[in-house]
């Protein structure tokens, strides 16, 4: 079950990245025809991010204690000290950005250049921050593997 929770965390995180990139491209070409899809995709980004956070938060509270001890005693303690600590703080910003997307998408994107610009910036920041956090997660996992290797 532990691995399924962690895989769900990664799956929803990657879904957030993919949906954000899709949304970015749609907003670049905003029109009356794709406005309903833009609004649906903005909700999809927010939902994927929240699901990733819930799965990751549960895993962190229920299972990370053991991994943390392994990482800190292993050759890569920075995997926790830098990357997990950073990830813990950046998730708040990512949740705020993803949650804001449906609000921003409610505007008249085809007619308003400023509304499109806001959507593009928020979508781009969401995708890049989620990608950064995915990489941090990989380094944390590698820190745990390095801690388990024979000395």
C-alpha positions as CSV (number, residue, x, y, z in Angstrom):
1,X,0.0,0.0,0.0
2,X,2.9,2.3,0.8
3,X,4.2,2.1,-2.8
4,X,0.8,2.7,-4.3
5,X,0.4,5.9,-2.3
6,X,3.8,7.1,-3.4
7,X,3.0,6.1,-7.0
8,X,-0.3,8.0,-6.9
9,X,1.6,11.1,-5.6
10,X,3.9,10.9,-8.6
11,X,1.1,10.1,-11.0
12,X,-1.0,13.1,-10.0
13,X,2.1,15.3,-10.0
14,X,3.0,14.4,-13.5
15,X,-0.7,14.8,-14.5
16,X,-0.4,18.3,-13.1
17,X,2.6,19.0,-15.3
18,X,1.1,17.6,-18.5
19,X,-2.2,19.4,-17.9
20,X,-0.4,22.7,-17.2
21,X,1.6,22.5,-20.5
22,X,-1.7,21.6,-22.4
23,X,-3.4,24.6,-20.7
24,X,-0.5,26.9,-21.6
25,X,-0.8,26.0,-25.3
26,X,-4.5,26.4,-25.2
27,X,-4.3,29.8,-23.6
28,X,-1.7,30.9,-26.2
29,X,-4.4,30.3,-28.8
30,X,-7.4,31.4,-26.7
31,X,-10.6,31.8,-28.6
32,X,-14.3,31.4,-28.0
33,X,-14.0,27.8,-29.3
34,X,-11.4,26.5,-26.9
35,X,-12.6,28.6,-23.8
36,X,-14.7,25.7,-22.4
37,X,-11.6,23.4,-22.7
38,X,-9.4,26.0,-21.1
39,X,-11.8,26.2,-18.1
40,X,-12.0,22.4,-17.8
41,X,-8.2,22.1,-18.0
42,X,-7.7,24.7,-15.4
43,X,-9.8,22.6,-13.1
44,X,-7.9,19.5,-14.1
45,X,-4.6,21.2,-13.1
46,X,-6.0,22.2,-9.8
47,X,-7.5,18.8,-9.1
48,X,-4.3,16.9,-10.1
49,X,-2.2,19.2,-7.8
50,X,-4.6,18.8,-4.8
51,X,-4.7,15.0,-5.3
52,X,-0.9,14.9,-5.5
53,X,-0.6,16.9,-2.4
54,X,-3.1,14.8,-0.4
55,X,-1.4,11.6,-1.5
56,X,2.1,13.0,-0.8
57,X,1.0,14.6,2.5
58,X,-0.5,11.3,3.7
59,X,2.7,9.4,2.7
60,X,4.9,12.0,4.4
61,X,3.0,11.8,7.7
62,X,2.5,8.0,7.7
63,X,5.7,6.7,6.1
64,X,8.5,9.2,5.6
65,X,9.9,8.9,9.1
66,X,11.7,5.7,8.2
67,X,13.0,7.0,4.9
68,X,14.2,10.2,6.6
69,X,16.2,8.3,9.1
70,X,17.8,6.2,6.3
71,X,18.6,9.3,4.2
72,X,20.1,11.2,7.1
73,X,22.4,8.3,8.1
74,X,23.4,7.6,4.5
75,X,25.9,9.3,2.2
76,X,23.3,11.8,0.8
77,X,21.8,13.6,3.9
78,X,21.3,16.6,1.7
79,X,18.5,14.8,0.0
80,X,16.4,15.5,3.0
81,X,18.2,18.6,4.4
82,X,17.9,20.5,1.2
83,X,15.5,18.9,-1.2
84,X,12.7,17.6,1.1
85,X,12.8,20.8,3.1
86,X,12.5,22.9,-0.1
87,X,9.7,20.6,-1.4
88,X,7.8,21.0,1.9
89,X,7.8,24.8,1.5
90,X,7.3,25.0,-2.3
91,X,4.2,22.9,-2.2
92,X,2.2,25.7,-0.6
93,X,3.1,28.1,-3.5
94,X,2.2,25.3,-6.1
95,X,-1.1,24.7,-4.4
96,X,-1.9,28.4,-4.5
97,X,-1.0,28.8,-8.2
98,X,-2.9,25.7,-9.2
99,X,-5.9,26.7,-7.2
100,X,-5.9,30.2,-8.8
101,X,-6.0,28.8,-12.3
102,X,-9.8,28.1,-12.4
103,X,-10.4,31.6,-11.0
104,X,-8.2,33.2,-13.7
105,X,-9.8,31.1,-16.4
106,X,-13.2,32.5,-15.5
107,X,-12.2,35.8,-17.2
108,X,-12.8,36.7,-20.8
109,X,-9.5,35.3,-22.1
110,X,-10.2,35.7,-25.9
111,X,-11.0,39.5,-25.5
112,X,-8.5,40.4,-22.8
113,X,-4.7,40.3,-23.4
114,X,-4.0,41.0,-19.7
115,X,-6.2,38.1,-18.6
116,X,-4.3,35.8,-21.1
117,X,-1.0,37.1,-19.8
118,X,-1.9,36.3,-16.2
119,X,-3.1,32.8,-17.2
120,X,0.1,32.2,-19.2
121,X,2.3,33.3,-16.3
122,X,0.5,31.2,-13.7
123,X,0.3,28.2,-15.9
124,X,4.0,28.4,-16.8
125,X,5.0,28.8,-13.1
126,X,2.8,25.9,-12.1
127,X,4.3,23.6,-14.8
128,X,7.9,24.7,-13.9
129,X,7.4,24.4,-10.2
130,X,5.8,21.0,-10.5
131,X,8.6,19.8,-12.7
132,X,11.2,21.1,-10.2
133,X,9.4,19.3,-7.4
134,X,9.3,16.1,-9.4
135,X,13.1,16.3,-9.8
136,X,13.4,17.0,-6.0
137,X,11.3,13.9,-5.4
138,X,13.6,11.8,-7.5
139,X,16.7,13.1,-5.6
140,X,15.0,12.3,-2.3
141,X,14.2,8.7,-3.5
142,X,17.8,8.4,-4.6
143,X,19.0,9.6,-1.2
144,X,16.9,6.7,0.4
145,X,18.4,4.2,-2.1
146,X,21.9,5.4,-1.4
147,X,21.3,5.1,2.4
148,X,20.3,1.4,1.9
149,X,23.4,0.5,-0.2
150,X,26.1,-1.5,1.6
151,X,29.0,0.5,2.8
